[in-house]
Every structure is written in C-alpha cells, then in structure tokens.
C-alpha cells in the first residue's frame, strides 16, 4: 500500500488514526473532511475505493429501487 485517502464526514479520532497507521504501515495517509457524506467514510487505497458512507449507501439503495420497478 502506497497511498491511503480517507474522506469522512468528520475528522478521524486519534484512536482511528492510530489503527489506520498500524494497518497501512508505511503508506502515506491523507485525510479529507467532507460534510456531504452525512456519516461514514470513503477510503481509497491506491487504485481501490471502498465506500462506507451514508450517502453512498443511500445512492446504492436508490439505484436498486429504480432497477426493481
């Protein structure tokens, strides 16, 4: 892992930052606060994207509901 970007609705806690540093070892960690996410976080690890935000979850639910109609 070379680069990790965490976009969250609020700043990471000190405990969360320590855990992230332990898991990623020597990766460059960048933190971005985006209040549009409502809650949760979007984590980018190199070229992978993990969307655990409330906004992302609601968007996926909306898409699923539209495809089932």
VMD Tcl script that builds the backbone (N, CA, C; Angstrom):
set m [mol new atoms 207]
animate dup $m
set s [atomselect $m all]
$s set {name element resname resid chain x y z} {
  {N N UNK 1 A 0.851 -1.174 0.000}
  {CA C UNK 1 A 0.000 0.000 0.000}
  {C C UNK 1 A 0.894 1.233 0.000}
  {N N UNK 2 A 0.644 2.130 -0.929}
  {CA C UNK 2 A 1.456 3.337 -1.023}
  {C C UNK 2 A 0.698 4.572 -0.562}
  {N N UNK 3 A -0.555 4.695 -0.995}
  {CA C UNK 3 A -1.341 5.886 -0.664}
  {C C UNK 3 A -2.709 5.493 -0.130}
  {N N UNK 4 A -3.099 6.148 0.952}
  {CA C UNK 4 A -4.418 5.940 1.528}
  {C C UNK 4 A -5.054 7.309 1.726}
  {N N UNK 5 A -6.261 7.464 1.194}
  {CA C UNK 5 A -7.010 8.697 1.396}
  {C C UNK 5 A -8.317 8.342 2.090}
  {N N UNK 6 A -8.589 9.002 3.192}
  {CA C UNK 6 A -9.827 8.786 3.927}
  {C C UNK 6 A -10.648 10.060 3.843}
  {N N UNK 7 A -11.810 9.956 3.199}
  {CA C UNK 7 A -12.736 11.078 3.116}
  {C C UNK 7 A -13.864 10.748 4.068}
  {N N UNK 8 A -14.053 11.571 5.098}
  {CA C UNK 8 A -15.070 11.287 6.109}
  {C C UNK 8 A -15.891 12.530 6.409}
  {N N UNK 9 A -17.037 12.300 7.039}
  {CA C UNK 9 A -17.936 13.391 7.367}
  {C C UNK 9 A -17.389 14.262 8.500}
  {N N UNK 10 A -16.542 13.685 9.331}
  {CA C UNK 10 A -15.921 14.428 10.426}
  {C C UNK 10 A -14.482 13.951 10.570}
  {N N UNK 11 A -13.651 14.713 11.242}
  {CA C UNK 11 A -12.246 14.307 11.389}
  {C C UNK 11 A -12.110 12.954 12.091}
  {N N UNK 12 A -11.092 12.200 11.715}
  {CA C UNK 12 A -10.836 10.921 12.366}
  {C C UNK 12 A -10.466 11.146 13.830}
  {N N UNK 13 A -10.873 10.226 14.666}
  {CA C UNK 13 A -10.455 10.295 16.061}
  {C C UNK 13 A -9.000 9.861 16.149}
  {N N UNK 14 A -8.382 10.179 17.245}
  {CA C UNK 14 A -6.980 9.788 17.448}
  {C C UNK 14 A -6.851 8.266 17.421}
  {N N UNK 15 A -7.810 7.571 18.019}
  {CA C UNK 15 A -7.767 6.107 18.046}
  {C C UNK 15 A -7.913 5.529 16.639}
  {N N UNK 16 A -8.802 6.089 15.833}
  {CA C UNK 16 A -8.986 5.615 14.459}
  {C C UNK 16 A -7.732 5.864 13.634}
  {N N UNK 17 A -7.100 6.987 13.859}
  {CA C UNK 17 A -5.868 7.320 13.131}
  {C C UNK 17 A -4.753 6.334 13.481}
  {N N UNK 18 A -4.639 5.981 14.756}
  {CA C UNK 18 A -3.611 5.023 15.191}
  {C C UNK 18 A -3.858 3.659 14.547}
  {N N UNK 19 A -5.096 3.207 14.532}
  {CA C UNK 19 A -5.427 1.913 13.920}
  {C C UNK 19 A -5.113 1.938 12.431}
  {N N UNK 20 A -5.479 3.022 11.761}
  {CA C UNK 20 A -5.205 3.159 10.334}
  {C C UNK 20 A -3.706 3.114 10.057}
  {N N UNK 21 A -2.927 3.775 10.875}
  {CA C UNK 21 A -1.468 3.762 10.706}
  {C C UNK 21 A -0.889 2.370 10.947}
  {N N UNK 22 A -1.455 1.626 11.904}
  {CA C UNK 22 A -0.980 0.268 12.170}
  {C C UNK 22 A -1.288 -0.666 11.009}
  {N N UNK 23 A -2.454 -0.508 10.415}
  {CA C UNK 23 A -2.872 -1.391 9.323}
  {C C UNK 23 A -2.126 -1.079 8.033}
  {N N UNK 24 A -1.872 0.176 7.768}
  {CA C UNK 24 A -1.263 0.562 6.498}
  {C C UNK 24 A 0.260 0.644 6.568}
  {N N UNK 25 A 0.829 0.522 7.734}
  {CA C UNK 25 A 2.280 0.551 7.952}
  {C C UNK 25 A 2.927 1.837 7.424}
  {N N UNK 26 A 3.597 1.796 6.291}
  {CA C UNK 26 A 4.362 2.953 5.826}
  {C C UNK 26 A 3.654 3.765 4.732}
  {N N UNK 27 A 2.376 3.559 4.551}
  {CA C UNK 27 A 1.644 4.279 3.496}
  {C C UNK 27 A 1.487 5.757 3.854}
  {N N UNK 28 A 1.374 6.582 2.821}
  {CA C UNK 28 A 1.047 7.997 3.013}
  {C C UNK 28 A -0.452 8.091 3.255}
  {N N UNK 29 A -0.833 8.661 4.385}
  {CA C UNK 29 A -2.250 8.763 4.745}
  {C C UNK 29 A -2.683 10.214 4.607}
  {N N UNK 30 A -3.745 10.420 3.830}
  {CA C UNK 30 A -4.305 11.744 3.633}
  {C C UNK 30 A -5.739 11.722 4.159}
  {N N UNK 31 A -6.088 12.743 4.904}
  {CA C UNK 31 A -7.428 12.820 5.478}
  {C C UNK 31 A -8.149 14.042 4.920}
  {N N UNK 32 A -9.395 13.820 4.459}
  {CA C UNK 32 A -10.223 14.894 3.923}
  {C C UNK 32 A -11.566 14.835 4.621}
  {N N UNK 33 A -12.058 15.981 5.069}
  {CA C UNK 33 A -13.380 16.053 5.694}
  {C C UNK 33 A -14.362 16.616 4.672}
  {N N UNK 34 A -15.462 15.884 4.451}
  {CA C UNK 34 A -16.500 16.289 3.508}
  {C C UNK 34 A -17.854 16.079 4.173}
  {N N UNK 35 A -18.475 17.154 4.621}
  {CA C UNK 35 A -19.735 17.046 5.355}
  {C C UNK 35 A -20.906 16.586 4.485}
  {N N UNK 36 A -20.722 16.500 3.175}
  {CA C UNK 36 A -21.781 15.993 2.293}
  {C C UNK 36 A -21.986 14.492 2.457}
  {N N UNK 37 A -21.061 13.810 3.102}
  {CA C UNK 37 A -21.174 12.358 3.268}
  {C C UNK 37 A -22.188 11.958 4.331}
  {N N UNK 38 A -22.647 12.869 5.136}
  {CA C UNK 38 A -23.593 12.652 6.241}
  {C C UNK 38 A -22.920 11.875 7.369}
  {N N UNK 39 A -22.334 10.745 7.074}
  {CA C UNK 39 A -21.651 9.919 8.060}
  {C C UNK 39 A -20.843 8.859 7.351}
  {N N UNK 40 A -20.019 8.142 8.076}
  {CA C UNK 40 A -19.202 7.104 7.471}
  {C C UNK 40 A -17.985 7.675 6.771}
  {N N UNK 41 A -17.422 6.884 5.833}
  {CA C UNK 41 A -16.208 7.319 5.144}
  {C C UNK 41 A -16.062 6.622 3.800}
  {N N UNK 42 A -15.301 7.257 2.931}
  {CA C UNK 42 A -14.879 6.657 1.667}
  {C C UNK 42 A -13.366 6.523 1.769}
  {N N UNK 43 A -12.874 5.311 1.585}
  {CA C UNK 43 A -11.450 5.059 1.725}
  {C C UNK 43 A -10.891 4.657 0.368}
  {N N UNK 44 A -9.842 5.338 -0.033}
  {CA C UNK 44 A -9.148 4.994 -1.284}
  {C C UNK 44 A -7.781 4.442 -0.908}
  {N N UNK 45 A -7.530 3.220 -1.351}
  {CA C UNK 45 A -6.249 2.573 -1.115}
  {C C UNK 45 A -5.641 2.326 -2.488}
  {N N UNK 46 A -4.615 3.105 -2.809}
  {CA C UNK 46 A -4.022 3.079 -4.139}
  {C C UNK 46 A -5.130 3.253 -5.180}
  {N N UNK 47 A -5.443 2.222 -5.973}
  {CA C UNK 47 A -6.467 2.375 -7.009}
  {C C UNK 47 A -7.808 1.743 -6.629}
  {N N UNK 48 A -7.962 1.322 -5.390}
  {CA C UNK 48 A -9.220 0.737 -4.910}
  {C C UNK 48 A -10.012 1.765 -4.127}
  {N N UNK 49 A -11.346 1.649 -4.200}
  {CA C UNK 49 A -12.236 2.580 -3.497}
  {C C UNK 49 A -13.237 1.778 -2.685}
  {N N UNK 50 A -13.329 2.080 -1.393}
  {CA C UNK 50 A -14.279 1.422 -0.503}
  {C C UNK 50 A -15.215 2.501 0.023}
  {N N UNK 51 A -16.488 2.410 -0.351}
  {CA C UNK 51 A -17.458 3.438 0.034}
  {C C UNK 51 A -18.315 2.929 1.182}
  {N N UNK 52 A -18.037 3.408 2.369}
  {CA C UNK 52 A -18.813 3.063 3.556}
  {C C UNK 52 A -19.557 4.262 4.091}
  {N N UNK 53 A -19.829 5.217 3.210}
  {CA C UNK 53 A -20.511 6.436 3.648}
  {C C UNK 53 A -22.029 6.251 3.632}
  {N N UNK 54 A -22.717 7.038 4.426}
  {CA C UNK 54 A -24.176 7.014 4.439}
  {C C UNK 54 A -24.705 7.471 3.084}
  {N N UNK 55 A -24.100 8.490 2.512}
  {CA C UNK 55 A -24.515 8.987 1.204}
  {C C UNK 55 A -24.373 7.904 0.139}
  {N N UNK 56 A -23.260 7.202 0.126}
  {CA C UNK 56 A -23.041 6.124 -0.835}
  {C C UNK 56 A -24.045 4.998 -0.666}
  {N N UNK 57 A -24.340 4.653 0.576}
  {CA C UNK 57 A -25.320 3.605 0.854}
  {C C UNK 57 A -26.701 4.006 0.353}
  {N N UNK 58 A -27.093 5.254 0.592}
  {CA C UNK 58 A -28.392 5.731 0.123}
  {C C UNK 58 A -28.459 5.755 -1.400}
  {N N UNK 59 A -27.369 6.128 -2.054}
  {CA C UNK 59 A -27.349 6.145 -3.516}
  {C C UNK 59 A -27.477 4.730 -4.086}
  {N N UNK 60 A -26.796 3.752 -3.469}
  {CA C UNK 60 A -26.905 2.366 -3.932}
  {C C UNK 60 A -28.320 1.837 -3.717}
  {N N UNK 61 A -28.941 2.192 -2.611}
  {CA C UNK 61 A -30.322 1.792 -2.339}
  {C C UNK 61 A -31.269 2.397 -3.371}
  {N N UNK 62 A -31.079 3.662 -3.693}
  {CA C UNK 62 A -31.899 4.345 -4.692}
  {C C UNK 62 A -31.779 3.654 -6.051}
  {N N UNK 63 A -30.554 3.322 -6.468}
  {CA C UNK 63 A -30.337 2.636 -7.735}
  {C C UNK 63 A -31.013 1.267 -7.752}
  {N N UNK 64 A -30.915 0.570 -6.648}
  {CA C UNK 64 A -31.532 -0.767 -6.567}
  {C C UNK 64 A -33.055 -0.661 -6.663}
  {N N UNK 65 A -33.626 0.322 -5.981}
  {CA C UNK 65 A -35.080 0.500 -6.036}
  {C C UNK 65 A -35.545 0.855 -7.445}
  {N N UNK 66 A -34.791 1.684 -8.153}
  {CA C UNK 66 A -35.158 2.056 -9.526}
  {C C UNK 66 A -35.061 0.883 -10.481}
  {N N UNK 67 A -34.093 -0.005 -10.279}
  {CA C UNK 67 A -33.938 -1.133 -11.187}
  {C C UNK 67 A -35.000 -2.208 -10.946}
  {N N UNK 68 A -35.587 -2.243 -9.755}
  {CA C UNK 68 A -36.611 -3.237 -9.449}
  {C C UNK 68 A -38.009 -2.794 -9.838}
  {N N UNK 69 A -38.182 -1.544 -10.177}
  {CA C UNK 69 A -39.513 -1.045 -10.539}
  {C C UNK 69 A -39.839 -1.398 -11.970}
}
mol reanalyze $m
mol bondsrecalc $m
mol representation Tube
mol addrep $m
